[in-house]
Amino acid sequence: MNGYWEETRGLMIKALVVWFIFAFVVHAFVNVLNQVVIFGFPLGFWMAAQGSLIVFVLLIFWYARRQNAIDEKYGVAEED
């Protein structure tokens, strides 16, 4: 069971790193990112308004899928 918790912990750390980057780091550099313009919108504005939210939703689905694979690997998956 130690392998299960190691993989779960590793997955959680990866997810938290991605969350931290898009919740804090990207927004800390918003003025620098505003130098890049995509379709008439500054990249910093786009990342603050839409990009981070899209990444968070994708992160939820990725995390759930990976955790389910870990659960199945160790035989602790929920039954459908």
C-alpha positions in Angstrom: 0.0 0.0 0.0 3.0 2.3 0.3 3.3 2.4 -3.5 -0.3 3.6 -3.7 0.3 6.5 -1.4 3.6 7.4 -3.0 1.9 7.6 -6.4 -1.0 9.5 -5.0 1.3 12.0 -3.2 3.3 12.5 -6.4 0.2 13.2 -8.4 -1.0 15.6 -5.8 2.3 17.5 -5.8 2.3 17.7 -9.6 -1.3 19.1 -9.6 -0.4 21.6 -6.9 2.7 22.8 -8.8 0.5 23.4 -11.9 -2.1 25.1 -9.8 0.5 27.4 -8.1 2.0 28.4 -11.5 -1.3 29.4 -13.0 -2.8 30.9 -9.8 0.2 33.0 -8.7 3.2 33.0 -11.1 1.4 33.8 -14.3 -0.5 36.7 -12.5 2.8 38.0 -11.0 4.2 38.5 -14.5 1.0 39.9 -16.0 2.7 43.2 -17.0 5.4 41.3 -18.9 2.9 39.0 -20.5 0.9 42.0 -21.7 3.7 42.8 -24.1 2.5 39.8 -26.2 -0.7 40.5 -28.1 -2.9 37.7 -29.4 -6.0 38.5 -31.5 -5.9 42.0 -30.2 -5.8 41.1 -26.6 -2.8 41.3 -24.3 -1.6 37.8 -23.2 -1.5 38.8 -19.5 -5.2 39.9 -19.6 -6.2 36.8 -21.4 -4.4 34.5 -19.0 -5.9 36.3 -16.0 -9.4 36.4 -17.4 -9.7 33.0 -19.3 -6.4 31.0 -19.5 -6.1 30.2 -15.8 -9.7 29.1 -15.5 -9.4 26.8 -18.5 -6.2 25.3 -17.1 -7.9 24.7 -13.7 -10.8 22.9 -15.3 -8.4 20.8 -17.4 -6.4 20.1 -14.3 -9.5 18.7 -12.5 -10.2 16.3 -15.3 -6.5 15.3 -15.6 -6.2 14.7 -11.9 -9.4 12.6 -11.6 -8.4 10.5 -14.6 -4.8 9.9 -13.2 -6.1 9.2 -9.7 -8.6 6.7 -11.1 -5.8 4.9 -12.9 -3.8 4.7 -9.7 -6.8 3.4 -7.8 -7.4 0.7 -10.5 -3.7 -0.3 -10.5 -3.8 -1.0 -6.7 -7.3 -2.5 -6.6 -9.0 0.3 -4.6 -11.2 1.7 -7.4 -14.8 2.4 -6.9 -17.3 0.2 -8.7 -19.5 1.6 -11.3 
